[in-house]
């Protein structure tokens, strides 16, 4: 089966068995994009607290 994203590379059978439908190259690119997007969604939610991943609009409104 070919990659559903680039339609160039053949997906390995072990990867298909795990449920992946995109090749490793496209998967790495997608993971990199997601990591960069999530970098912008971190903030210190409470005084003297560590950085947290902000996913909820209510969390964003209550920061600091």
N, C-alpha and C positions, 0 to 999 in steps of 0.2 A: 504494500500500500504506500502511496506517495504522501508526502507531507501536505496537509490541508492548507497551510499558509503559503509556502513557497512553490509547491508542486514540482520541486526539482529532486529533492533527496528522498530516498527510500527509507521508511521507518523500520528499524530492527524489530524482529518478532518479540523479543523480550520487552521492548518499550511498548509495543502494541498490547501485550498481555497486561501491562500495568494500567492501560486505559489512555495512554497518550496518543494524540492524533497529529502532533507536529514533531518535526525532526529536532534533534538536539541543538542545532545551530539556531533555529527559530525560537526554541524554548529558552535558550540562554539570553537571546535578545529581549524576549518578552519579560523575563525575570529581571533583567537590568533596568528596563523601563519602569517596572513596578517598584523596584527598590528606589529609584530616583524620585518617583512620585511620592512614595511614603516618607522620604526624607523631609519633604515639605510639610508633613502632617505630624511633626513632633513638637512638643512644647513642655514647659514646666507647668504642671497643672496646679500645684500647691506650693506655698512658700517653703523653701528649703527641701523641696522634693526633687527627685530626678526627672529626667525627660521621659515623657510618656507619649505613646502613639494615640493621637486624637482621631476618633472615628465618628463621634456623635456631635451633632450641632449643639446640643445642650452643653456638652463638655467645653466646646469652644466658647460659648457665651459666658461660662462660669470661670474662665481662666483667671488666675491671679487675684 
